[in-house]
Amino acid sequence: MKCEKCGAALSDGESYEYAGQTLCEDCYLDIKAAPKACDPWAVYTARKEALGNPMLTPVQEEIMTLLKDKGALTAEEICKALSISETEFRINFATLRHMELVRASKQGDKIYYTTLGQ
Ligand SMILES: [Zn+2]
């Protein structure tokens, strides 16, 4: 099975259905959390803002601080540490990811979130 958007190979339990398409988690989250993710200008603008004058919301700053402090964490651990819902985390993380400040990586059957460069 493959993600229909980016072509990444998907294993069982890793695929997401959206509008009749089979997607990887990254592409699915991009669509769900940031409808303008496919707009290169939006990504460019977000990146520029992040480099020049980071305008993070308090929750986004807390996520960044936590990840810099603790290293790789799962969504569950981040939500617990910051007392936020998983939806709140995913929306904020998607924004940070488009600023290229953070990334997600799969280790075993878990997804870990880290700041970029870790
Ligand atoms: Zn994909």
Backbone and ligand atoms as CSV (ligand in chain L), in Angstrom:
chain,resi,resn,atom,element,x,y,z
A,1,MET,N,N,0.843,-1.201,0.000
A,1,MET,CA,C,0.000,0.000,0.000
A,1,MET,C,C,0.879,1.251,0.000
A,2,LYS,N,N,0.422,2.269,-0.705
A,2,LYS,CA,C,1.201,3.504,-0.785
A,2,LYS,C,C,0.332,4.722,-0.518
A,3,CYS,N,N,0.946,5.765,0.041
A,3,CYS,CA,C,0.251,7.042,0.194
A,3,CYS,C,C,0.009,7.622,-1.195
A,4,GLU,N,N,-1.231,8.025,-1.461
A,4,GLU,CA,C,-1.554,8.510,-2.804
A,4,GLU,C,C,-1.050,9.930,-3.045
A,5,LYS,N,N,-0.624,10.581,-1.981
A,5,LYS,CA,C,-0.162,11.958,-2.149
A,5,LYS,C,C,1.356,12.023,-2.306
A,6,CYS,N,N,2.097,11.427,-1.371
A,6,CYS,CA,C,3.554,11.543,-1.433
A,6,CYS,C,C,4.230,10.252,-1.855
A,7,GLY,N,N,3.459,9.139,-1.937
A,7,GLY,CA,C,4.027,7.894,-2.427
A,7,GLY,C,C,4.765,7.083,-1.379
A,8,ALA,N,N,4.726,7.527,-0.111
A,8,ALA,CA,C,5.400,6.789,0.957
A,8,ALA,C,C,4.758,5.416,1.146
A,9,ALA,N,N,5.585,4.424,1.409
A,9,ALA,CA,C,5.060,3.088,1.647
A,9,ALA,C,C,4.343,3.042,2.989
A,10,LEU,N,N,3.182,2.401,3.006
A,10,LEU,CA,C,2.381,2.340,4.228
A,10,LEU,C,C,2.255,0.892,4.675
A,11,SER,N,N,2.390,0.680,5.989
A,11,SER,CA,C,2.115,-0.652,6.507
A,11,SER,C,C,0.752,-0.646,7.180
A,12,ASP,N,N,0.290,-1.809,7.572
A,12,ASP,CA,C,-1.040,-1.918,8.174
A,12,ASP,C,C,-1.162,-1.016,9.386
A,13,GLY,N,N,-2.284,-0.338,9.506
A,13,GLY,CA,C,-2.528,0.506,10.658
A,13,GLY,C,C,-1.917,1.881,10.526
A,14,GLU,N,N,-1.175,2.106,9.461
A,14,GLU,CA,C,-0.501,3.382,9.268
A,14,GLU,C,C,-1.239,4.266,8.272
A,15,SER,N,N,-2.228,3.713,7.609
A,15,SER,CA,C,-2.865,4.457,6.531
A,15,SER,C,C,-4.113,5.183,7.021
A,16,TYR,N,N,-4.405,6.292,6.379
A,16,TYR,CA,C,-5.561,7.112,6.720
A,16,TYR,C,C,-6.382,7.329,5.457
A,17,GLU,N,N,-7.707,7.300,5.625
A,17,GLU,CA,C,-8.596,7.535,4.496
A,17,GLU,C,C,-9.067,8.970,4.542
A,18,TYR,N,N,-8.940,9.651,3.428
A,18,TYR,CA,C,-9.497,10.999,3.347
A,18,TYR,C,C,-9.985,11.251,1.933
A,19,ALA,N,N,-11.264,11.599,1.821
A,19,ALA,CA,C,-11.884,11.897,0.522
A,19,ALA,C,C,-11.576,10.801,-0.500
A,20,GLY,N,N,-11.658,9.553,-0.053
A,20,GLY,CA,C,-11.464,8.431,-0.973
A,20,GLY,C,C,-10.019,8.114,-1.270
A,21,GLN,N,N,-9.085,8.852,-0.665
A,21,GLN,CA,C,-7.670,8.600,-0.893
A,21,GLN,C,C,-7.049,7.891,0.309
A,22,THR,N,N,-6.067,7.067,0.044
A,22,THR,CA,C,-5.301,6.450,1.118
A,22,THR,C,C,-4.045,7.286,1.327
A,23,LEU,N,N,-3.880,7.779,2.551
A,23,LEU,CA,C,-2.774,8.702,2.810
A,23,LEU,C,C,-1.927,8.242,3.993
A,24,CYS,N,N,-0.667,8.687,4.023
A,24,CYS,CA,C,0.173,8.455,5.192
A,24,CYS,C,C,-0.227,9.460,6.280
A,25,GLU,N,N,0.277,9.279,7.495
A,25,GLU,CA,C,-0.129,10.163,8.575
A,25,GLU,C,C,0.239,11.623,8.279
A,26,ASP,N,N,1.425,11.828,7.748
A,26,ASP,CA,C,1.880,13.180,7.454
A,26,ASP,C,C,0.923,13.911,6.524
A,27,CYS,N,N,0.579,13.242,5.405
A,27,CYS,CA,C,-0.296,13.887,4.418
A,27,CYS,C,C,-1.689,14.077,4.991
A,28,TYR,N,N,-2.146,13.090,5.761
A,28,TYR,CA,C,-3.470,13.176,6.367
A,28,TYR,C,C,-3.531,14.363,7.327
A,29,LEU,N,N,-2.513,14.502,8.165
A,29,LEU,CA,C,-2.489,15.603,9.133
A,29,LEU,C,C,-2.386,16.944,8.425
A,30,ASP,N,N,-1.607,16.970,7.353
A,30,ASP,CA,C,-1.487,18.204,6.589
A,30,ASP,C,C,-2.858,18.659,6.113
A,31,ILE,N,N,-3.633,17.735,5.586
A,31,ILE,CA,C,-4.946,18.067,5.047
A,31,ILE,C,C,-5.910,18.436,6.172
A,32,LYS,N,N,-5.906,17.633,7.229
A,32,LYS,CA,C,-6.856,17.859,8.320
A,32,LYS,C,C,-6.547,19.135,9.098
A,33,ALA,N,N,-5.294,19.329,9.429
A,33,ALA,CA,C,-4.930,20.398,10.354
A,33,ALA,C,C,-4.613,21.710,9.646
A,34,ALA,N,N,-4.131,21.641,8.440
A,34,ALA,CA,C,-3.732,22.854,7.736
A,34,ALA,C,C,-4.202,22.793,6.292
A,35,PRO,N,N,-5.419,23.256,6.045
A,35,PRO,CA,C,-5.984,23.142,4.696
A,35,PRO,C,C,-5.142,23.822,3.625
A,36,LYS,N,N,-4.311,24.786,4.009
A,36,LYS,CA,C,-3.523,25.495,3.002
A,36,LYS,C,C,-2.119,24.899,2.868
A,37,ALA,N,N,-1.917,23.707,3.433
A,37,ALA,CA,C,-0.581,23.104,3.437
A,37,ALA,C,C,-0.018,22.932,2.041
A,38,CYS,N,N,-0.873,22.746,1.048
A,38,CYS,CA,C,-0.385,22.490,-0.302
A,38,CYS,C,C,-0.021,23.778,-1.023
A,39,ASP,N,N,-0.319,24.888,-0.400
A,39,ASP,CA,C,-0.009,26.177,-1.002
A,39,ASP,C,C,1.446,26.519,-0.699
A,40,PRO,N,N,2.308,26.489,-1.715
A,40,PRO,CA,C,3.753,26.718,-1.453
A,40,PRO,C,C,3.996,28.077,-0.818
A,41,TRP,N,N,3.171,29.053,-1.188
A,41,TRP,CA,C,3.355,30.390,-0.638
A,41,TRP,C,C,3.108,30.405,0.869
A,42,ALA,N,N,2.090,29.646,1.318
A,42,ALA,CA,C,1.779,29.579,2.744
A,42,ALA,C,C,2.940,28.954,3.508
A,43,VAL,N,N,3.526,27.902,2.926
A,43,VAL,CA,C,4.650,27.241,3.574
A,43,VAL,C,C,5.849,28.193,3.591
A,44,TYR,N,N,6.060,28.864,2.471
A,44,TYR,CA,C,7.171,29.811,2.377
A,44,TYR,C,C,7.027,30.915,3.422
A,45,THR,N,N,5.826,31.443,3.533
A,45,THR,CA,C,5.567,32.518,4.478
A,45,THR,C,C,5.787,32.049,5.911
A,46,ALA,N,N,5.280,30.850,6.210
A,46,ALA,CA,C,5.442,30.310,7.558
A,46,ALA,C,C,6.921,30.136,7.890
A,47,ARG,N,N,7.689,29.645,6.910
A,47,ARG,CA,C,9.113,29.410,7.125
A,47,ARG,C,C,9.824,30.735,7.355
A,48,LYS,N,N,9.485,31.720,6.549
A,48,LYS,CA,C,10.104,33.026,6.644
A,48,LYS,C,C,9.824,33.638,8.016
A,49,GLU,N,N,8.588,33.518,8.452
A,49,GLU,CA,C,8.226,34.037,9.767
A,49,GLU,C,C,8.993,33.337,10.873
A,50,ALA,N,N,9.149,32.029,10.706
A,50,ALA,CA,C,9.826,31.246,11.738
A,50,ALA,C,C,11.290,31.654,11.841
A,51,LEU,N,N,11.915,31.935,10.684
A,51,LEU,CA,C,13.335,32.276,10.691
A,51,LEU,C,C,13.546,33.710,11.155
A,52,GLY,N,N,12.733,34.604,10.656
A,52,GLY,CA,C,12.927,36.015,10.926
A,52,GLY,C,C,12.424,36.406,12.298
A,53,ASN,N,N,11.183,36.188,12.515
A,53,ASN,CA,C,10.547,36.670,13.724
A,53,ASN,C,C,9.503,35.651,14.155
A,54,PRO,N,N,9.933,34.652,14.897
A,54,PRO,CA,C,9.001,33.566,15.214
A,54,PRO,C,C,7.779,34.071,15.960
A,55,MET,N,N,6.627,33.778,15.394
A,55,MET,CA,C,5.383,34.179,16.039
A,55,MET,C,C,4.660,32.910,16.453
A,56,LEU,N,N,5.089,32.353,17.550
A,56,LEU,CA,C,4.468,31.123,18.026
A,56,LEU,C,C,3.398,31.453,19.054
A,57,THR,N,N,2.364,30.653,19.061
A,57,THR,CA,C,1.357,30.794,20.115
A,57,THR,C,C,1.951,30.216,21.394
A,58,PRO,N,N,1.366,30.553,22.555
A,58,PRO,CA,C,1.895,30.002,23.815
A,58,PRO,C,C,1.990,28.474,23.793
A,59,VAL,N,N,0.971,27.815,23.230
A,59,VAL,CA,C,1.003,26.352,23.178
A,59,VAL,C,C,2.161,25.873,22.302
A,60,GLN,N,N,2.357,26.530,21.161
A,60,GLN,CA,C,3.461,26.140,20.274
A,60,GLN,C,C,4.808,26.348,20.956
A,61,GLU,N,N,4.956,27.434,21.705
A,61,GLU,CA,C,6.191,27.661,22.451
A,61,GLU,C,C,6.412,26.580,23.498
A,62,GLU,N,N,5.314,26.185,24.148
A,62,GLU,CA,C,5.427,25.137,25.166
A,62,GLU,C,C,5.850,23.816,24.548
A,63,ILE,N,N,5.300,23.500,23.373
A,63,ILE,CA,C,5.689,22.262,22.684
A,63,ILE,C,C,7.177,22.313,22.347
A,64,MET,N,N,7.627,23.451,21.793
A,64,MET,CA,C,9.039,23.600,21.431
A,64,MET,C,C,9.947,23.454,22.656
A,65,THR,N,N,9.587,24.118,23.742
A,65,THR,CA,C,10.398,24.076,24.962
A,65,THR,C,C,10.469,22.651,25.500
A,66,LEU,N,N,9.306,21.992,25.510
A,66,LEU,CA,C,9.240,20.625,26.030
A,66,LEU,C,C,10.126,19.687,25.201
A,67,LEU,N,N,10.035,19.800,23.876
A,67,LEU,CA,C,10.801,18.901,23.010
A,67,LEU,C,C,12.301,19.194,23.092
A,68,LYS,N,N,12.661,20.465,23.228
A,68,LYS,CA,C,14.079,20.811,23.369
A,68,LYS,C,C,14.626,20.252,24.676
A,69,ASP,N,N,13.779,20.289,25.693
A,69,ASP,CA,C,14.126,19.807,27.026
A,69,ASP,C,C,14.268,18.301,27.086
A,70,LYS,N,N,13.264,17.622,26.567
A,70,LYS,CA,C,13.139,16.180,26.792
A,70,LYS,C,C,13.567,15.327,25.605
A,71,GLY,N,N,13.751,15.942,24.438
A,71,GLY,CA,C,14.050,15.137,23.260
A,71,GLY,C,C,12.781,14.565,22.664
A,72,ALA,N,N,12.893,13.381,22.055
A,72,ALA,CA,C,11.759,12.799,21.347
A,72,ALA,C,C,10.672,12.339,22.307
A,73,LEU,N,N,9.424,12.739,22.014
A,73,LEU,CA,C,8.285,12.340,22.828
A,73,LEU,C,C,7.141,11.891,21.924
A,74,THR,N,N,6.271,11.053,22.465
A,74,THR,CA,C,5.068,10.686,21.723
A,74,THR,C,C,4.003,11.751,21.951
A,75,ALA,N,N,2.974,11.721,21.100
A,75,ALA,CA,C,1.871,12.682,21.237
A,75,ALA,C,C,1.244,12.573,22.625
A,76,GLU,N,N,1.109,11.337,23.081
A,76,GLU,CA,C,0.496,11.105,24.387
A,76,GLU,C,C,1.289,11.797,25.505
A,77,GLU,N,N,2.610,11.634,25.436
A,77,GLU,CA,C,3.467,12.233,26.465
A,77,GLU,C,C,3.404,13.763,26.422
A,78,ILE,N,N,3.368,14.294,25.211
A,78,ILE,CA,C,3.310,15.753,25.065
A,78,ILE,C,C,1.986,16.285,25.598
A,79,CYS,N,N,0.888,15.606,25.230
A,79,CYS,CA,C,-0.443,16.044,25.693
A,79,CYS,C,C,-0.529,16.003,27.203
A,80,LYS,N,N,0.044,14.950,27.788
A,80,LYS,CA,C,-0.008,14.799,29.237
A,80,LYS,C,C,0.816,15.905,29.907
A,81,ALA,N,N,2.015,16.138,29.385
A,81,ALA,CA,C,2.911,17.120,29.988
A,81,ALA,C,C,2.332,18.532,29.912
A,82,LEU,N,N,1.633,18.837,28.824
A,82,LEU,CA,C,1.148,20.210,28.632
A,82,LEU,C,C,-0.334,20.353,28.944
A,83,SER,N,N,-0.978,19.230,29.309
A,83,SER,CA,C,-2.422,19.249,29.579
A,83,SER,C,C,-3.218,19.814,28.399
A,84,ILE,N,N,-2.939,19.300,27.217
A,84,ILE,CA,C,-3.712,19.704,26.042
A,84,ILE,C,C,-4.311,18.458,25.406
A,85,SER,N,N,-5.336,18.651,24.596
A,85,SER,CA,C,-5.969,17.517,23.918
A,85,SER,C,C,-5.107,17.113,22.724
A,86,GLU,N,N,-5.340,15.881,22.249
A,86,GLU,CA,C,-4.556,15.408,21.114
A,86,GLU,C,C,-4.847,16.250,19.868
A,87,THR,N,N,-6.097,16.670,19.720
A,87,THR,CA,C,-6.464,17.519,18.573
A,87,THR,C,C,-5.691,18.830,18.627
A,88,GLU,N,N,-5.646,19.415,19.812
A,88,GLU,CA,C,-4.933,20.681,19.992
A,88,GLU,C,C,-3.456,20.505,19.642
A,89,PHE,N,N,-2.896,19.389,20.116
A,89,PHE,CA,C,-1.500,19.102,19.821
A,89,PHE,C,C,-1.273,18.982,18.316
A,90,ARG,N,N,-2.133,18.211,17.641
A,90,ARG,CA,C,-1.927,17.951,16.211
A,90,ARG,C,C,-2.019,19.224,15.377
A,91,ILE,N,N,-2.966,20.082,15.724
A,91,ILE,CA,C,-3.126,21.337,14.982
A,91,ILE,C,C,-1.889,22.208,15.168
A,92,ASN,N,N,-1.432,22.319,16.429
A,92,ASN,CA,C,-0.271,23.161,16.707
A,92,ASN,C,C,1.003,22.568,16.137
A,93,PHE,N,N,1.095,21.238,16.193
A,93,PHE,CA,C,2.289,20.597,15.666
A,93,PHE,C,C,2.374,20.782,14.151
A,94,ALA,N,N,1.228,20.716,13.486
A,94,ALA,CA,C,1.213,20.907,12.030
A,94,ALA,C,C,1.765,22.285,11.667
A,95,THR,N,N,1.402,23.289,12.455
A,95,THR,CA,C,1.914,24.637,12.211
A,95,THR,C,C,3.431,24.680,12.391
A,96,LEU,N,N,3.904,24.084,13.480
A,96,LEU,CA,C,5.348,24.065,13.749
A,96,LEU,C,C,6.096,23.323,12.643
A,97,ARG,N,N,5.438,22.266,12.135
A,97,ARG,CA,C,6.089,21.472,11.108
A,97,ARG,C,C,6.215,22.269,9.807
A,98,HIS,N,N,5.208,23.067,9.513
A,98,HIS,CA,C,5.289,23.865,8.291
A,98,HIS,C,C,6.295,24.993,8.426
A,99,MET,N,N,6.624,25.362,9.659
A,99,MET,CA,C,7.698,26.325,9.891
A,99,MET,C,C,9.052,25.615,9.874
A,100,GLU,N,N,9.006,24.285,9.719
A,100,GLU,CA,C,10.217,23.457,9.720
A,100,GLU,C,C,10.986,23.574,11.028
A,101,LEU,N,N,10.252,23.617,12.135
A,101,LEU,CA,C,10.861,23.663,13.463
A,101,LEU,C,C,10.855,22.293,14.128
A,102,VAL,N,N,9.950,21.433,13.694
A,102,VAL,CA,C,9.786,20.123,14.328
A,102,VAL,C,C,9.558,19.059,13.257
A,103,ARG,N,N,9.679,17.801,13.686
A,103,ARG,CA,C,9.348,16.732,12.765
A,103,ARG,C,C,8.861,15.521,13.543
A,104,ALA,N,N,8.221,14.620,12.809
A,104,ALA,CA,C,7.755,13.372,13.394
A,104,ALA,C,C,8.569,12.235,12.817
A,105,SER,N,N,8.896,11.245,13.635
A,105,SER,CA,C,9.595,10.083,13.103
A,105,SER,C,C,9.067,8.829,13.769
A,106,LYS,N,N,9.095,7.747,12.988
A,106,LYS,CA,C,8.526,6.505,13.463
A,106,LYS,C,C,9.641,5.643,14.049
A,107,GLN,N,N,9.447,5.178,15.280
A,107,GLN,CA,C,10.406,4.263,15.900
A,107,GLN,C,C,9.612,3.074,16.410
A,108,GLY,N,N,9.828,1.920,15.797
A,108,GLY,CA,C,9.009,0.765,16.135
A,108,GLY,C,C,7.584,1.027,15.701
A,109,ASP,N,N,6.637,0.831,16.605
A,109,ASP,CA,C,5.255,1.106,16.221
A,109,ASP,C,C,4.751,2.418,16.810
A,110,LYS,N,N,5.702,3.254,17.272
A,110,LYS,CA,C,5.295,4.535,17.841
A,110,LYS,C,C,5.826,5.680,16.998
A,111,ILE,N,N,5.106,6.805,17.041
A,111,ILE,CA,C,5.571,7.999,16.361
A,111,ILE,C,C,6.091,8.972,17.402
A,112,TYR,N,N,7.337,9.399,17.186
A,112,TYR,CA,C,7.956,10.342,18.109
A,112,TYR,C,C,8.078,11.704,17.450
A,113,TYR,N,N,7.952,12.719,18.264
A,113,TYR,CA,C,8.019,14.094,17.772
A,113,TYR,C,C,9.258,14.756,18.372
A,114,THR,N,N,10.011,15.436,17.516
A,114,THR,CA,C,11.238,16.097,17.964
A,114,THR,C,C,11.366,17.462,17.306
A,115,THR,N,N,12.215,18.313,17.880
A,115,THR,CA,C,12.555,19.552,17.194
A,115,THR,C,C,13.526,19.188,16.086
A,116,LEU,N,N,13.553,19.984,15.035
A,116,LEU,CA,C,14.417,19.695,13.906
A,116,LEU,C,C,15.872,19.875,14.321
A,117,GLY,N,N,16.722,18.968,13.846
A,117,GLY,CA,C,18.129,19.072,14.167
A,117,GLY,C,C,18.521,18.221,15.358
A,118,GLN,N,N,17.544,17.548,15.980
A,118,GLN,CA,C,17.866,16.679,17.115
A,118,GLN,C,C,18.261,15.302,16.634
L,1,ZN,ZN,ZN,1.983,10.925,2.222
